């Protein structure tokens, strides 16, 4: 299911998941999304905003869909600058999901 490519990064097997961003199953999802979440801390009543970006990355056998999610925590650091949490990874889907 997983194997290393030439850049020593894990690559998903295309047999089990759609990983090529040029395939319509993934291409239709590419773009920017705004997200809203209620904080999970029971002591707070905050609505947190985030941004999810799904972009095509690489060429040929190294092509993939990159997911980048940035969440505004509504907190600030010691200098008063906003604190953001950033997560990134590969976005893929199962062809058996019927999308």
C-alpha positions as CSV (number, residue, x, y, z in Angstrom):
1,X,0.0,0.0,0.0
2,X,2.9,2.4,0.8
3,X,6.3,2.7,-0.8
4,X,9.1,5.2,-0.9
5,X,9.6,7.3,-4.0
6,X,13.0,8.8,-5.1
7,X,12.7,11.7,-2.7
8,X,12.3,9.3,0.3
9,X,8.7,10.3,0.8
10,X,5.9,7.8,1.3
11,X,3.6,7.4,-1.7
12,X,0.2,5.7,-1.6
13,X,-0.5,2.9,-4.0
14,X,-2.7,4.0,-6.9
15,X,-4.4,0.7,-6.8
16,X,-6.2,1.4,-3.5
17,X,-6.6,5.1,-3.6
18,X,-6.9,7.9,-6.1
19,X,-3.8,10.0,-5.7
20,X,-3.4,11.6,-9.2
21,X,-4.7,15.2,-9.0
22,X,-5.5,15.2,-12.8
23,X,-8.1,12.4,-12.3
24,X,-11.6,13.9,-12.1
25,X,-12.3,12.2,-8.7
26,X,-9.6,14.5,-7.2
27,X,-9.6,17.4,-9.6
28,X,-13.1,18.4,-8.7
29,X,-12.0,18.9,-5.1
30,X,-9.0,21.2,-5.8
31,X,-9.4,24.7,-4.4
32,X,-9.8,26.7,-1.2
33,X,-12.3,26.0,1.5
34,X,-13.3,28.0,4.6
35,X,-14.0,26.0,7.8
36,X,-15.7,26.8,11.0
37,X,-15.3,24.8,14.2
38,X,-16.4,25.2,17.8
39,X,-13.5,24.8,20.2
40,X,-13.2,21.5,22.0
41,X,-12.3,23.1,25.2
42,X,-15.4,23.0,27.5
43,X,-14.3,26.2,29.3
44,X,-14.4,28.2,26.0
45,X,-17.2,29.2,23.7
46,X,-15.2,30.1,20.6
47,X,-16.0,29.7,16.9
48,X,-12.6,29.0,15.2
49,X,-12.1,29.8,11.5
50,X,-9.8,27.9,9.3
51,X,-8.7,27.5,5.7
52,X,-8.2,24.3,3.8
53,X,-6.3,24.4,0.5
54,X,-6.2,21.4,-1.8
55,X,-3.6,21.9,-4.6
56,X,-2.0,19.8,-7.3
57,X,1.7,19.2,-6.6
58,X,4.5,17.6,-8.7
59,X,4.5,16.0,-12.1
60,X,4.2,12.5,-13.6
61,X,4.6,9.7,-11.1
62,X,5.3,12.2,-8.3
63,X,2.1,14.1,-8.8
64,X,-0.2,14.3,-5.8
65,X,-2.8,16.4,-4.1
66,X,-1.4,18.5,-1.2
67,X,-3.7,19.5,1.6
68,X,-2.8,22.5,3.8
69,X,-5.0,23.4,6.7
70,X,-4.5,26.6,8.7
71,X,-6.6,27.2,11.9
72,X,-6.8,30.6,13.6
73,X,-6.8,29.7,17.4
74,X,-7.9,33.2,18.3
75,X,-5.0,33.2,20.7
76,X,-2.0,35.5,20.7
77,X,1.7,35.0,21.5
78,X,3.7,37.1,24.0
79,X,4.2,39.8,21.3
80,X,0.5,40.0,20.6
81,X,0.7,38.2,17.2
82,X,-2.1,35.8,16.3
83,X,-1.4,32.1,16.8
84,X,-2.2,29.8,13.9
85,X,-2.0,26.0,13.8
86,X,-0.9,24.6,10.4
87,X,-1.3,21.0,9.2
88,X,-0.3,19.6,5.9
89,X,-0.3,16.2,4.1
90,X,-1.4,14.3,1.1
91,X,-5.1,14.3,0.2
92,X,-6.5,11.2,-1.5
93,X,-9.8,9.4,-1.8
94,X,-10.9,5.8,-2.2
95,X,-12.5,5.0,-5.6
96,X,-14.9,2.8,-3.7
97,X,-16.5,5.8,-2.1
98,X,-18.5,6.4,-5.2
99,X,-17.7,10.2,-5.6
